[in-house]
Amino acid sequence: MLPMLAILGLLLLSRSTLAAPASFLDAELLSFPFFSWFSPAPSTFSELEPAVLQLSAFCNPAASDFHVNSSALPLVDFKLQDSYAGLLPITADDGEERKLFFWYWPTSAPEGSKYLTIWLNGGPGCSSLMGFLQENGPLMFLPGMDKPQPNPEGWTTASDMLFIDQPIGTGFSTGPPSVKNEEDIADQFYGFLRQFYDVFPELLAKPLIFSGESYAGYYIPFIADRINLTDAQILELEARRAQCGYDALLAQLTYPPSGPLTLPNGNTDYTPSECDLTDLFKQWCREANPCFREERITDTCPRLDDPLDTYFNRTDVQTLLHLAPTAWSECAPHSIYQTGADETTRYAEVLLPGLLAALPGGVTLWHGLLDGLLLAEGDRLTVQNLTWGGAQGFREAPSRALWEGGERRGTWHQERGLTYVEVERAGHMVPQDQPAVALRVLKYVMGLEGL
């Protein structure tokens, strides 16, 4: 261990991205502040109990498996914020034995915190619970104390905190050690983060801060560099997006629209190969996440078996449906068009103005925001470029909250017979991901209830 690293604390601020589930953050070096490795014991601690807030539920039911009643910790005789702790594997492979221990503490700040801060101790091989219980956690248990006491200067008063025992072989982490260098440690840490965000996806929205001391001065730059591998890809997509005119197109998405939208590439319905960014985006997503699905971009490994083909190819099912034995597939393996391609010369959108005038119930469109096959921005651009009912586009941006089961599930807007709904936590197949919302929209179309 280098002596200088005994007092080196390295902070890295990372911003969240929406590019892909595996590209959940993009590290940016902020500063190299210095922290004392061994904090001197304060003479007294405040007897004021820390604020205790009610935790928001996470959408993944697996999160409840890690819930901790922090106030029930032995020797603790004051109230604490509830937390989440346990072991998560470093890969999504079945039977993965290598698991890192984590302890996640939501902030106790009354106003909440937009940040998630990770704390790592050094060693190598020292548990981050050292920092939790004797440095910056919500309670202190220092030499000479007979029981833990509240820590009024704990970092949970300002930020969500995530204490992690890493690498494998450290603290409560389990499994056979298998790293040879810092690159291996960074790869395993990155794998753990992917599993962590799969259980707690709401935390993806929080910019990530790395902090640590001593040998963590080695760990953190390599971990940040591993995460930062996606940065060059994101920058390339952003640069090509601007060069191909997509930024200029998105800039025309205003409410109300200022006029007909001008398409890229000379206002022609043509996309040169160098501007076909969809395939490149999907390729990079699959390199980062082998189980990436464009229909729902948050999917991770393991990929679950789909029972449809097996079920509808059962002879007893086909007999009951009055069918002779036949091969059924979810989607046709061949083109359904005689010439192999759809030769329609008009887009379906051009039919909407006439339909809106003719249909008494109007038209309702919806879009799942986790859909990577079709993008919600495309829907918004299409609506804003349509003219119906004597005006072009929506006068106001969709902003009305869609509530279901006491939770906000999306945003919607209606003008002149056209309703547009964006559904949160739903991919390409909205009824599969948000069945209650889908049923609600159907009843709205039927005139049985409002949104």
C-alpha positions in Angstrom: 0.0 0.0 0.0 1.4 3.4 -0.9 1.6 5.7 2.2 0.0 8.6 0.4 -3.1 6.5 -0.2 -3.7 6.3 3.5 -5.3 9.7 3.4 -6.5 9.8 -0.2 -10.2 9.9 -0.7 -11.4 10.0 -4.3 -14.7 11.3 -5.3 -16.3 10.7 -8.7 -19.5 12.2 -9.7 -21.5 10.3 -12.3 -24.5 11.4 -14.2 -27.3 9.0 -15.1 -28.0 8.3 -18.8 -31.0 6.9 -20.6 -29.0 5.2 -23.4 -29.3 1.6 -22.2 -29.9 -0.3 -19.0 -26.3 -1.4 -18.8 -25.1 2.1 -19.5 -26.6 3.4 -16.3 -23.9 5.9 -15.6 -21.1 7.8 -17.1 -18.3 8.7 -14.8 -16.8 12.2 -14.8 -13.8 13.0 -12.6 -14.6 15.9 -10.4 -11.9 16.3 -7.8 -9.4 14.6 -5.5 -10.4 15.8 -2.0 -8.5 14.5 1.0 -10.1 12.8 4.0 -8.5 11.6 7.2 -8.2 7.8 7.2 -8.5 7.5 11.0 -11.0 9.9 12.2 -10.3 11.2 15.8 -13.0 10.2 18.3 -15.2 13.2 19.1 -15.5 13.9 22.8 -19.3 13.9 22.7 -22.1 13.0 20.4 -25.5 14.7 20.0 -28.3 12.9 21.8 -30.7 14.2 19.1 -32.2 11.2 17.3 -31.8 11.3 13.6 -34.9 12.0 11.4 -36.8 8.9 10.5 -38.7 9.0 7.2 -41.1 6.5 5.7 -39.5 4.6 2.8 -41.0 4.7 -0.6 -41.7 1.2 -2.1 -39.6 -0.1 -4.9 -41.3 -1.5 -8.0 -39.3 -4.7 -7.9 -40.9 -7.0 -5.3 -37.4 -8.5 -4.7 -36.4 -5.3 -2.9 -38.5 -6.3 0.1 -36.3 -9.4 0.6 -33.5 -7.0 1.6 -35.5 -4.7 3.9 -33.9 -4.1 7.3 -35.7 -2.7 10.4 -32.6 -0.7 11.4 -34.1 0.3 14.7 -34.0 -3.4 15.8 -30.2 -3.6 15.5 -28.8 -5.0 18.8 -27.6 -2.4 21.3 -29.4 0.4 19.4 -32.0 2.1 21.7 -33.0 4.9 19.3 -34.9 5.1 16.1 -33.1 4.8 12.8 -34.1 5.0 9.1 -35.0 1.6 7.7 -32.5 0.3 5.2 -31.7 -2.5 2.8 -28.9 -5.1 3.1 -27.8 -8.5 1.9 -25.8 -10.3 -0.8 -26.1 -9.8 -4.5 -24.2 -11.8 -7.2 -21.6 -10.2 -9.5 -23.2 -11.8 -12.5 -26.7 -12.9 -13.6 -25.5 -16.5 -14.2 -27.4 -19.3 -12.6 -25.6 -20.7 -9.6 -23.2 -17.7 -9.3 -21.6 -18.1 -5.9 -19.6 -14.9 -5.9 -21.7 -12.2 -4.1 -20.9 -8.8 -2.6 -22.5 -7.6 0.6 -24.2 -4.2 0.5 -26.0 -2.0 2.9 -28.2 0.7 1.4 -29.4 3.6 3.5 -31.9 6.1 2.1 -31.1 9.6 3.3 -32.8 10.9 6.4 -32.9 14.5 5.1 -36.5 15.7 5.2 -36.2 17.0 1.7 -34.6 13.8 0.4 -31.5 13.7 -1.7 -31.0 13.4 -5.5 -27.6 11.6 -5.0 -26.5 8.1 -4.2 -23.0 7.9 -2.6 -21.0 4.7 -2.5 -18.4 4.3 0.3 -15.5 1.8 0.0 -12.8 1.1 2.6 -9.4 0.1 1.5 -6.9 -2.6 2.7 -7.0 -4.2 0.3 -9.7 -6.4 1.8 -11.1 -4.1 4.5 -14.8 -4.1 5.1 -16.7 -0.9 4.3 -18.6 -1.5 7.5 -15.6 0.1 9.2 -16.6 3.3 7.6 -20.3 2.7 8.3 -19.9 2.2 12.1 -16.8 4.3 12.8 -16.7 7.1 10.3 -19.6 8.4 8.3 -22.6 6.1 8.9 -25.8 7.1 10.7 -24.5 5.7 14.0 -21.1 5.5 15.7 -19.6 2.7 17.8 -16.1 3.8 18.6 -13.5 2.3 21.0 -14.6 3.2 24.6 -18.3 3.2 23.8 -20.6 0.6 25.3 -23.2 0.9 22.6 -23.8 2.7 19.3 -24.8 6.3 19.3 -26.5 8.5 16.7 -24.1 10.3 14.4 -25.5 13.7 13.6 -22.7 14.2 11.0 -23.4 10.9 9.3 -23.5 11.2 5.5 -27.0 9.8 5.4 -28.1 13.3 6.6 -27.2 14.6 3.1 -27.2 11.6 0.7 -28.5 8.1 0.1 -25.5 5.9 1.1 -24.4 2.5 -0.2 -21.7 0.6 1.8 -20.2 -2.3 -0.1 -17.9 -5.1 1.0 -15.7 -5.7 -2.0 -13.8 -7.4 -3.6 -14.9 -11.0 -3.1 -13.3 -12.2 0.2 -13.9 -8.9 2.0 -16.2 -8.7 5.0 -19.5 -10.4 4.5 -19.0 -11.0 0.8 -19.0 -14.6 -0.2 -17.6 -16.9 -2.9 -14.1 -17.9 -4.0 -11.8 -15.0 -4.7 -11.0 -14.9 -8.4 -9.4 -11.5 -9.2 -5.9 -11.0 -10.3 -5.8 -7.2 -10.7 -7.7 -4.0 -10.4 -9.3 -4.6 -13.8 -10.9 -7.8 -12.5 -12.1 -6.0 -9.4 -13.7 -3.3 -11.6 -15.4 -5.9 -13.8 -16.9 -7.6 -10.8 -18.0 -4.4 -9.2 -19.7 -3.3 -12.4 -21.5 -6.7 -12.6 -22.7 -6.2 -9.0 -24.0 -2.7 -9.8 -26.0 -4.1 -12.6 -27.7 -6.6 -10.2 -28.2 -3.9 -7.6 -30.0 -1.6 -10.1 -32.1 -4.5 -11.3 -33.5 -4.8 -7.7 -33.6 -1.0 -7.1 -34.3 0.5 -10.5 -35.6 3.8 -9.1 -32.1 4.6 -7.9 -30.9 4.8 -11.5 -32.3 8.4 -11.5 -29.8 9.5 -8.8 -26.4 10.7 -9.9 -23.7 8.5 -8.4 -20.9 9.6 -6.1 -17.9 7.3 -5.4 -16.1 7.9 -2.1 -13.5 6.0 -0.2 -10.1 6.0 1.6 -6.8 4.3 1.7 -6.6 1.5 -0.9 -9.9 2.6 -2.3 -7.8 5.2 -4.0 -6.8 2.3 -6.2 -10.2 0.7 -6.5 -12.2 3.7 -7.5 -10.4 5.0 -10.6 -10.4 1.5 -12.1 -14.1 1.1 -11.2 -14.9 4.5 -12.7 -12.9 3.7 -15.8 -14.8 0.4 -16.2 -18.1 2.4 -16.0 -16.7 5.1 -18.3 -16.2 2.6 -21.1 -19.7 3.5 -22.3 -18.8 7.2 -22.3 -17.1 7.2 -25.7 -20.0 5.3 -27.2 -22.5 7.8 -25.8 -20.4 10.7 -27.0 -20.2 9.2 -30.5 -24.0 8.7 -30.6 -24.5 12.3 -29.5 -22.1 13.6 -32.1 -23.7 11.6 -34.9 -27.1 12.6 -33.7 -26.2 16.2 -34.2 -24.4 15.7 -37.5 -27.4 13.7 -38.9 -29.9 16.5 -38.1 -31.7 14.6 -35.3 -31.0 17.3 -32.7 -32.4 19.9 -35.1 -35.5 17.8 -35.6 -36.0 17.3 -31.8 -35.6 21.1 -31.3 -38.7 21.6 -33.4 -40.7 19.6 -30.8 -42.5 22.7 -29.4 -46.0 23.3 -28.0 -47.8 24.6 -30.0 -45.7 23.8 -33.1 -44.3 26.7 -35.0 -45.1 25.1 -38.4 -44.6 21.9 -40.4 -41.5 20.0 -39.2 -38.4 19.9 -41.4 -37.0 16.4 -41.7 -33.2 15.7 -41.7 -31.4 14.7 -44.9 -32.8 17.5 -47.1 -36.4 17.1 -45.8 -36.6 13.7 -47.5 -37.8 10.4 -46.2 -34.4 8.9 -46.5 -31.8 7.8 -43.9 -28.2 7.2 -45.1 -26.4 4.3 -43.5 -24.1 6.5 -41.4 -27.2 8.0 -39.8 -29.0 4.8 -39.0 -28.1 4.9 -35.3 -30.7 2.4 -34.2 -28.7 -0.7 -35.1 -25.5 0.8 -33.6 -27.4 1.6 -30.4 -28.8 -2.0 -30.1 -25.4 -3.5 -30.9 -23.7 -1.6 -28.1 -26.5 -2.4 -25.7 -26.2 -6.2 -26.5 -22.4 -6.0 -26.0 -23.0 -4.5 -22.5 -26.0 -6.7 -21.7 -26.3 -10.0 -23.6 -29.9 -10.3 -22.6 -30.9 -6.8 -23.8 -34.3 -6.7 -25.4 -35.4 -3.7 -27.4 -39.0 -4.4 -26.5 -38.2 -3.5 -22.8 -34.7 -2.0 -22.4 -34.5 -2.8 -18.6 -34.4 -6.6 -19.1 -31.3 -8.3 -17.9 -30.1 -11.9 -17.6 -31.2 -14.6 -17.0 -33.6 -14.6 -20.0 -36.7 -16.5 -19.1 -38.2 -19.1 -21.3 -41.3 -18.0 -23.3 -44.0 -20.7 -23.0 -46.1 -19.5 -26.0 -44.6 -21.6 -28.8 -44.7 -24.7 -26.6 -48.2 -24.2 -25.4 -49.9 -23.4 -28.8 -48.0 -26.3 -30.5 -49.6 -28.8 -28.1 -51.9 -31.2 -29.9 -54.5 -31.0 -27.2 -54.7 -27.2 -27.3 -55.0 -27.2 -31.1 -57.6 -29.9 -31.1 -59.7 -27.9 -28.6 -59.5 -24.9 -30.9 -60.8 -27.0 -33.8 -57.5 -27.1 -35.6 -55.6 -29.8 -37.4 -52.1 -30.4 -36.1 -50.0 -27.5 -37.4 -46.8 -25.6 -36.7 -47.5 -22.3 -34.8 -45.0 -19.6 -34.2 -45.3 -16.3 -32.3 -44.3 -14.3 -35.4 -44.2 -15.5 -39.0 -40.7 -16.6 -40.0 -41.3 -15.4 -43.5 -42.6 -12.2 -45.1 -46.4 -11.9 -45.1 -46.2 -9.7 -48.2 -46.3 -11.3 -51.7 -43.3 -9.3 -52.9 -41.4 -9.6 -49.6 -42.0 -6.0 -48.5 -44.8 -3.6 -47.7 -45.3 -1.5 -50.7 -47.8 0.9 -49.2 -46.9 4.4 -50.3 -48.7 6.3 -47.5 -48.0 6.4 -43.8 -50.8 5.4 -41.5 -50.5 8.9 -39.9 -52.0 10.6 -42.9 -55.2 8.7 -42.2 -55.6 10.1 -38.7 -57.0 13.6 -39.4 -59.9 12.0 -41.4 -60.5 9.4 -38.7 -60.4 11.9 -36.0 -63.2 13.8 -37.8 -65.2 10.7 -38.4 -64.9 8.6 -35.2 -67.1 9.8 -32.4 -64.8 8.4 -29.8 -61.7 9.9 -31.3 -58.3 8.2 -31.4 -56.1 7.2 -28.4 -52.4 6.5 -28.7 -50.1 5.1 -26.0 -46.4 4.5 -25.6 -44.4 2.6 -23.0 -41.4 4.7 -22.0 -39.1 1.6 -21.7 -39.7 0.7 -25.4 -36.5 0.7 -27.4 -38.1 -0.7 -30.5 -40.2 2.5 -31.1 -39.4 5.7 -29.3 -41.8 8.0 -27.6 -40.1 11.0 -29.1 -41.2 9.7 -32.5 -44.8 9.7 -31.4 -44.6 13.2 -30.1 -43.0 14.5 -33.3 -45.7 12.7 -35.4 -48.5 14.3 -33.3 -47.0 17.8 -33.5 -46.6 17.4 -37.3 -50.3 16.4 -37.8 -53.0 18.9 -38.6 -56.6 18.0 -37.5 -59.6 19.8 -36.2 -58.4 23.0 -37.7 -55.0 23.2 -36.0 -51.6 21.6 -36.1 -50.4 19.5 -33.1 -51.2 19.8 -29.5 -51.4 23.3 -28.0 -49.9 22.1 -24.7 -47.3 19.5 -23.9 -48.6 16.2 -22.3 -48.3 16.8 -18.6 -51.4 15.5 -16.8 -50.5 12.7 -14.4 -52.0 9.3 -14.9 -52.6 7.6 -11.5 -53.4 4.0 -10.9 -53.5 2.2 -7.6 -52.4 5.3 -5.7 -49.2 5.6 -7.8 -48.3 7.8 -10.7 -48.0 5.5 -13.8 -47.7 7.9 -16.7 -48.6 11.2 -18.4 -51.4 12.0 -20.8 -53.0 14.8 -22.8 -56.1 15.2 -25.0 -57.0 17.8 -27.6 -59.7 17.8 -30.3 -60.4 14.1 -30.1 -56.8 12.8 -29.9 -55.6 11.4 -26.6 -51.9 10.6 -26.1 -50.7 8.5 -23.1 -47.1 7.8 -22.1 -46.9 4.8 -19.6 -44.0 4.6 -17.1 -42.3 1.3 -16.4 -43.8 -0.2 -19.5 -42.0 -1.4 -22.7 -43.4 -2.3 -26.1 -46.1 -4.5 -24.7 -48.0 -2.1 -22.3 -50.7 -4.6 -21.2 -48.0 -7.1 -20.2 -45.9 -4.6 -18.1 -48.7 -2.4 -16.7 -52.0 -4.4 -17.0 -54.0 -2.2 -14.6 -53.1 0.9 -16.6 -53.9 -0.8 -19.9 -57.3 -1.8 -18.6 -57.9 1.7 -17.4 -57.1 3.1 -20.9 -59.5 0.6 -22.5 -62.3 1.7 -20.1 -61.5 5.3 -21.0 -61.8 4.6 -24.7 -65.1 2.8 -23.9 -66.3 5.9 -22.1 -66.7 4.0 -18.8 -64.2 6.1 -16.8 -61.7 8.9 -17.1 -58.0 8.9 -17.0 
